[in-house]
Amino acid sequence: MFFRKDYAKPGPGVDRDEPEKTGAARMAEIFSIECVTLVKLNLLFLLSCFPVVTIPAAVFAMNRVTRMMVLDQPVTLVYHYKTAFRKEWKRAFAAFFAVAVPLILSACGVWFYLSRAMTRPVLLLPFMLCSTVLLLTLSASTYFYGLLTTERSFRECLRLSLLLGAGRPLRGALAVLAVYGSLVFALLEFPVSGIYLLLMGFSVPCLLGGFFIRTELKRL
């Protein structure tokens, strides 16, 4: 079947004494192993987003699957995606609104105050505050979904993601560019980017975002 992965199929094998790859080599290795699964995941994600109200659960399930890929865990796509989608929908909705609400409010604040700061310089202060909240939320959100794949409580994941977003901004910034930056660019280039969005425009950025923050989460 298209959405099934056969782990019993003979392959080249892996030398147990071979040192673990890192950086670009490790990323290339993940893509070589999971490239077909990533396309299937992207299609599955888009299909499960059609009712619109299911988008939070779909985002959560996709992050769950790509996190398994980053950790080099075997992925049975439909099973693991459906399990996260159905059984963790409450956690998914809570996570989605915990990220979406401050993002939307701070983005609106940035636009509102910046457009009026030219005539009223005092409005630069709330603009800076909104900008800080926006950047912190973007950075923390990339850590947040990774932390939610652990057994930690929702509140603990939220607290740690804010600390990591503020204390480890470089990794967070790379993840933000991979996830949000690539999505914004693809949407701006639509319909030229239509095929990209259909086949890999969501799953690959999600994987890249998880890959960039993997070392910070591993320390926890």
Contacts in CASP RR format, 6 or more apart in sequence:
PFRMAT RR
TARGET T0000
AUTHOR 0000-0000-0000
METHOD contacts of the structure
MODEL  1
MFFRKDYAKPGPGVDRDEPEKTGAARMAEIFSIECVTLVKLNLLFLLSCF
PVVTIPAAVFAMNRVTRMMVLDQPVTLVYHYKTAFRKEWKRAFAAFFAVA
VPLILSACGVWFYLSRAMTRPVLLLPFMLCSTVLLLTLSASTYFYGLLTT
ERSFRECLRLSLLLGAGRPLRGALAVLAVYGSLVFALLEFPVSGIYLLLM
GFSVPCLLGGFFIRTELKRL
2 40 0 8 1.000
3 40 0 8 1.000
3 44 0 8 1.000
3 77 0 8 1.000
3 78 0 8 1.000
4 76 0 8 1.000
4 77 0 8 1.000
4 78 0 8 1.000
5 37 0 8 1.000
5 74 0 8 1.000
5 75 0 8 1.000
5 76 0 8 1.000
5 77 0 8 1.000
7 74 0 8 1.000
20 26 0 8 1.000
21 29 0 8 1.000
26 211 0 8 1.000
27 208 0 8 1.000
27 211 0 8 1.000
30 69 0 8 1.000
30 70 0 8 1.000
30 72 0 8 1.000
30 207 0 8 1.000
30 211 0 8 1.000
31 38 0 8 1.000
34 69 0 8 1.000
34 75 0 8 1.000
34 207 0 8 1.000
37 69 0 8 1.000
37 75 0 8 1.000
37 77 0 8 1.000
38 69 0 8 1.000
38 200 0 8 1.000
38 203 0 8 1.000
38 204 0 8 1.000
38 207 0 8 1.000
39 199 0 8 1.000
39 200 0 8 1.000
39 203 0 8 1.000
40 77 0 8 1.000
41 62 0 8 1.000
41 65 0 8 1.000
41 66 0 8 1.000
41 77 0 8 1.000
41 81 0 8 1.000
41 203 0 8 1.000
42 198 0 8 1.000
42 199 0 8 1.000
42 200 0 8 1.000
42 201 0 8 1.000
42 202 0 8 1.000
42 203 0 8 1.000
42 204 0 8 1.000
43 198 0 8 1.000
43 199 0 8 1.000
44 77 0 8 1.000
44 78 0 8 1.000
44 81 0 8 1.000
45 58 0 8 1.000
45 61 0 8 1.000
45 62 0 8 1.000
45 202 0 8 1.000
45 203 0 8 1.000
46 198 0 8 1.000
46 202 0 8 1.000
48 54 0 8 1.000
48 57 0 8 1.000
48 58 0 8 1.000
48 61 0 8 1.000
48 81 0 8 1.000
48 85 0 8 1.000
49 55 0 8 1.000
49 58 0 8 1.000
54 85 0 8 1.000
55 96 0 8 1.000
56 89 0 8 1.000
56 92 0 8 1.000
56 93 0 8 1.000
56 95 0 8 1.000
56 96 0 8 1.000
56 97 0 8 1.000
57 84 0 8 1.000
57 85 0 8 1.000
57 86 0 8 1.000
57 88 0 8 1.000
57 89 0 8 1.000
57 92 0 8 1.000
57 93 0 8 1.000
58 85 0 8 1.000
59 92 0 8 1.000
59 96 0 8 1.000
59 145 0 8 1.000
60 84 0 8 1.000
60 85 0 8 1.000
60 88 0 8 1.000
60 89 0 8 1.000
60 91 0 8 1.000
60 92 0 8 1.000
60 95 0 8 1.000
60 96 0 8 1.000
60 145 0 8 1.000
60 148 0 8 1.000
61 81 0 8 1.000
61 82 0 8 1.000
61 84 0 8 1.000
61 85 0 8 1.000
61 88 0 8 1.000
61 92 0 8 1.000
62 81 0 8 1.000
62 202 0 8 1.000
62 203 0 8 1.000
62 206 0 8 1.000
63 145 0 8 1.000
63 146 0 8 1.000
63 148 0 8 1.000
63 149 0 8 1.000
63 206 0 8 1.000
63 210 0 8 1.000
64 80 0 8 1.000
64 81 0 8 1.000
64 84 0 8 1.000
64 88 0 8 1.000
64 149 0 8 1.000
65 75 0 8 1.000
65 77 0 8 1.000
65 80 0 8 1.000
65 81 0 8 1.000
65 84 0 8 1.000
66 203 0 8 1.000
66 206 0 8 1.000
66 207 0 8 1.000
66 210 0 8 1.000
67 145 0 8 1.000
67 146 0 8 1.000
67 149 0 8 1.000
67 210 0 8 1.000
68 74 0 8 1.000
68 75 0 8 1.000
68 80 0 8 1.000
68 149 0 8 1.000
69 75 0 8 1.000
69 207 0 8 1.000
70 207 0 8 1.000
70 210 0 8 1.000
70 211 0 8 1.000
70 214 0 8 1.000
71 214 0 8 1.000
84 92 0 8 1.000
85 92 0 8 1.000
91 148 0 8 1.000
91 154 0 8 1.000
94 154 0 8 1.000
95 144 0 8 1.000
95 145 0 8 1.000
95 148 0 8 1.000
95 154 0 8 1.000
98 144 0 8 1.000
98 158 0 8 1.000
99 137 0 8 1.000
99 141 0 8 1.000
99 144 0 8 1.000
102 133 0 8 1.000
102 134 0 8 1.000
102 137 0 8 1.000
103 134 0 8 1.000
103 137 0 8 1.000
103 138 0 8 1.000
103 141 0 8 1.000
105 133 0 8 1.000
106 130 0 8 1.000
106 131 0 8 1.000
106 133 0 8 1.000
106 134 0 8 1.000
106 137 0 8 1.000
107 130 0 8 1.000
107 134 0 8 1.000
109 126 0 8 1.000
109 127 0 8 1.000
109 130 0 8 1.000
110 127 0 8 1.000
110 130 0 8 1.000
110 131 0 8 1.000
110 134 0 8 1.000
113 123 0 8 1.000
113 124 0 8 1.000
113 126 0 8 1.000
113 127 0 8 1.000
113 130 0 8 1.000
114 127 0 8 1.000
116 123 0 8 1.000
117 123 0 8 1.000
117 124 0 8 1.000
117 127 0 8 1.000
136 162 0 8 1.000
136 165 0 8 1.000
136 166 0 8 1.000
138 176 0 8 1.000
138 180 0 8 1.000
139 164 0 8 1.000
139 165 0 8 1.000
139 166 0 8 1.000
139 169 0 8 1.000
139 172 0 8 1.000
139 173 0 8 1.000
139 175 0 8 1.000
139 176 0 8 1.000
140 161 0 8 1.000
140 162 0 8 1.000
140 164 0 8 1.000
140 165 0 8 1.000
140 166 0 8 1.000
141 161 0 8 1.000
142 172 0 8 1.000
142 175 0 8 1.000
142 176 0 8 1.000
142 179 0 8 1.000
142 209 0 8 1.000
142 210 0 8 1.000
142 212 0 8 1.000
142 213 0 8 1.000
143 160 0 8 1.000
143 161 0 8 1.000
143 164 0 8 1.000
143 165 0 8 1.000
143 168 0 8 1.000
143 172 0 8 1.000
143 175 0 8 1.000
143 213 0 8 1.000
143 216 0 8 1.000
143 217 0 8 1.000
144 157 0 8 1.000
144 158 0 8 1.000
144 161 0 8 1.000
146 210 0 8 1.000
146 213 0 8 1.000
146 217 0 8 1.000
147 156 0 8 1.000
147 157 0 8 1.000
147 160 0 8 1.000
147 161 0 8 1.000
147 217 0 8 1.000
147 220 0 8 1.000
148 154 0 8 1.000
148 157 0 8 1.000
150 157 0 8 1.000
152 160 0 8 1.000
160 220 0 8 1.000
164 172 0 8 1.000
164 213 0 8 1.000
164 216 0 8 1.000
165 172 0 8 1.000
168 216 0 8 1.000
171 212 0 8 1.000
171 213 0 8 1.000
171 215 0 8 1.000
171 216 0 8 1.000
172 212 0 8 1.000
172 213 0 8 1.000
174 209 0 8 1.000
174 212 0 8 1.000
175 208 0 8 1.000
175 209 0 8 1.000
175 210 0 8 1.000
175 212 0 8 1.000
175 213 0 8 1.000
178 205 0 8 1.000
178 208 0 8 1.000
178 209 0 8 1.000
178 212 0 8 1.000
179 205 0 8 1.000
179 206 0 8 1.000
179 208 0 8 1.000
179 209 0 8 1.000
181 205 0 8 1.000
182 201 0 8 1.000
182 205 0 8 1.000
182 208 0 8 1.000
183 201 0 8 1.000
183 202 0 8 1.000
183 205 0 8 1.000
185 193 0 8 1.000
186 193 0 8 1.000
186 194 0 8 1.000
186 196 0 8 1.000
186 197 0 8 1.000
186 201 0 8 1.000
187 193 0 8 1.000
187 197 0 8 1.000
190 197 0 8 1.000
END
